[in-house]
């Protein structure tokens, strides 16, 4: 399996020279539907918490409630063109 490395647009990075074998590259840009970094971070943290709750307590009713909150915030904050 070939690894995929994603960098945020604000991230500086460099690529080391290939000393053996070959490098295969693909470049593309994606855009989040939630542009505000603070809101994006909140949704990420909420989603991470929901996933952990589901892993630790698969049938916990709070997971359904929190998932609903996540989707309501996503609909409220998303910029769809």
Backbone as numpy.savetxt, mean C-alpha at the origin, in Angstrom:
# Nx Ny Nz CAx CAy CAz Cx Cy Cz
11.27 -16.82 -8.77 10.43 -15.64 -8.77 11.32 -14.41 -8.77
10.98 -13.45 -9.58 11.72 -12.21 -9.69 11.18 -11.20 -8.68
12.05 -10.59 -7.88 11.57 -9.60 -6.91 11.11 -8.32 -7.59
10.18 -7.66 -6.96 9.70 -6.36 -7.43 10.06 -5.33 -6.38
10.66 -4.26 -6.79 11.04 -3.17 -5.89 10.27 -1.93 -6.30
9.53 -1.37 -5.37 8.77 -0.15 -5.63 9.36 0.99 -4.82
9.50 2.14 -5.45 10.00 3.32 -4.77 8.96 4.43 -4.86
8.69 5.12 -3.76 7.81 6.30 -3.85 8.49 7.36 -4.72
7.70 8.20 -5.35 8.24 9.23 -6.22 9.19 10.17 -5.49
9.03 10.29 -4.19 9.87 11.19 -3.41 11.15 10.53 -2.93
11.34 9.26 -3.23 12.49 8.51 -2.74 13.67 8.60 -3.70
14.83 8.93 -3.17 16.05 8.89 -3.96 16.66 7.50 -3.81
17.12 6.92 -4.89 17.75 5.61 -4.83 18.77 5.50 -5.95
19.58 4.48 -5.87 20.52 4.24 -6.95 20.58 2.74 -7.21
21.05 2.40 -8.37 21.14 1.01 -8.77 22.61 0.68 -9.00
23.06 -0.40 -8.39 24.46 -0.82 -8.55 24.66 -1.47 -9.92
25.87 -1.37 -10.46 26.16 -2.01 -11.75 26.00 -3.53 -11.66
25.58 -4.14 -12.75 25.48 -5.60 -12.83 26.87 -6.14 -13.09
27.36 -7.05 -12.24 28.70 -7.61 -12.41 28.66 -8.99 -13.05
27.50 -9.65 -13.00 27.32 -10.93 -13.70 25.82 -11.14 -13.92
25.50 -11.90 -14.94 24.09 -12.12 -15.27 23.52 -10.91 -16.00
22.22 -10.74 -15.91 21.55 -9.66 -16.62 20.51 -9.01 -15.72
20.28 -7.76 -15.93 19.24 -7.04 -15.20 18.05 -6.83 -16.14
16.88 -7.18 -15.66 15.66 -6.94 -16.40 14.89 -5.85 -15.66
14.50 -4.81 -16.37 13.84 -3.67 -15.73 12.53 -3.34 -16.41
11.65 -2.79 -15.62 10.40 -2.26 -16.13 10.10 -1.01 -15.33
9.70 0.05 -16.00 9.43 1.31 -15.33 7.97 1.69 -15.55
7.31 2.08 -14.49 5.95 2.55 -14.62 5.63 3.44 -13.43
4.58 4.19 -13.56 4.15 5.10 -12.51 2.73 4.76 -12.13
2.46 4.82 -10.84 1.11 4.62 -10.35 0.74 5.80 -9.46
-0.53 6.01 -9.29 -0.99 7.12 -8.46 -2.05 6.60 -7.51
-1.92 6.96 -6.25 -2.90 6.57 -5.26 -4.18 7.38 -5.44
-5.31 6.77 -5.14 -6.57 7.51 -5.19 -6.66 8.50 -4.02
-5.85 8.25 -2.97 -5.80 9.15 -1.81 -4.47 9.87 -1.86
-4.50 11.14 -2.25 -3.25 11.87 -2.48 -2.61 12.39 -1.20
-3.40 12.71 -0.19 -2.87 13.26 1.05 -2.07 12.19 1.79
-0.79 12.48 2.05 0.09 11.49 2.69 -0.41 11.08 4.08
-0.93 12.04 4.84 -1.43 11.73 6.17 -2.62 10.79 6.13
-3.55 11.07 5.24 -4.73 10.21 5.09 -4.33 8.83 4.56
-3.41 8.83 3.62 -2.93 7.57 3.06 -2.29 6.72 4.17
-1.49 7.34 5.02 -0.85 6.62 6.13 -1.88 6.08 7.11
-2.92 6.87 7.40 -3.98 6.41 8.31 -4.69 5.18 7.74
-5.02 5.22 6.45 -5.67 4.08 5.84 -4.77 2.85 5.85
-3.49 3.04 5.62 -2.54 1.93 5.65 -2.49 1.31 7.04
-2.38 2.15 8.07 -2.34 1.65 9.45 -3.63 0.94 9.82
-4.77 1.50 9.42 -6.05 0.87 9.71 -6.15 -0.48 9.02
-5.74 -0.56 7.76 -5.77 -1.82 7.03 -4.86 -2.85 7.67
-3.67 -2.42 8.09 -2.74 -3.33 8.75 -3.35 -3.89 10.04
-4.00 -3.02 10.82 -4.66 -3.45 12.04 -5.78 -4.43 11.77
-6.57 -4.18 10.74 -7.67 -5.07 10.37 -7.12 -6.44 9.98
-6.05 -6.46 9.21 -5.45 -7.73 8.80 -4.92 -8.51 10.00
-4.27 -7.82 10.93 -3.76 -8.50 12.13 -4.89 -9.04 12.99
-5.94 -8.24 13.13 -7.11 -8.68 13.90 -7.71 -9.93 13.27
-7.83 -9.92 11.94 -8.37 -11.08 11.24 -7.50 -12.31 11.38
-6.18 -12.12 11.41 -5.27 -13.26 11.57 -5.32 -13.82 12.98
-5.41 -12.93 13.97 -5.42 -13.36 15.37 -6.78 -13.87 15.83
-7.84 -13.26 15.30 -9.22 -13.60 15.70 -10.09 -13.60 14.43
-10.06 -14.68 13.66 -10.68 -14.72 12.33 -12.16 -14.31 12.29
-12.92 -14.60 13.30 -14.36 -14.31 13.25 -14.76 -13.18 14.18
-13.82 -12.33 14.55 -14.13 -11.24 15.48 -15.05 -10.22 14.80
-16.18 -9.88 15.42 -17.12 -8.95 14.78 -16.55 -7.54 14.59
-15.56 -7.15 15.36 -14.96 -5.82 15.19 -14.25 -5.68 13.85
-13.79 -6.79 13.28 -13.11 -6.73 11.99 -14.08 -6.24 10.92
-15.33 -6.65 10.99 -16.33 -6.21 10.02 -16.60 -4.72 10.18
-16.72 -4.25 11.43 -16.97 -2.84 11.70 -15.80 -1.99 11.21
-14.58 -2.40 11.54 -13.41 -1.63 11.13 -13.22 -1.63 9.62
-13.55 -2.73 8.97 -13.48 -2.78 7.51 -14.47 -1.80 6.90
-15.65 -1.68 7.50 -16.62 -0.69 7.03 -16.10 0.73 7.18
-15.45 1.02 8.31 -14.87 2.34 8.53 -13.79 2.62 7.48
-12.95 1.63 7.21 -11.89 1.77 6.21 -12.49 2.16 4.86
-13.53 1.44 4.43 -14.12 1.69 3.12 -14.86 3.04 3.07
-15.47 3.44 4.17 -16.13 4.75 4.20 -15.10 5.87 4.07
-13.97 5.74 4.78 -12.91 6.75 4.68 -12.32 6.77 3.27
-12.12 5.60 2.70 -11.58 5.53 1.34 -12.51 6.22 0.35
-13.81 5.96 0.46 -14.76 6.63 -0.45 -14.77 8.15 -0.22
-14.64 8.56 1.04 -14.66 10.00 1.35 -13.42 10.71 0.84
-12.26 10.07 0.95 -10.99 10.71 0.64 -10.48 10.46 -0.78
-11.04 9.49 -1.48 -10.54 9.14 -2.80 -10.85 10.24 -3.81
-9.88 10.47 -4.68 -10.04 11.40 -5.79 -10.09 10.57 -7.06
-11.28 10.45 -7.62 -11.47 9.65 -8.82 -11.79 10.58 -9.98
-11.02 10.42 -11.06 -11.29 11.29 -12.22 -11.90 10.52 -13.35
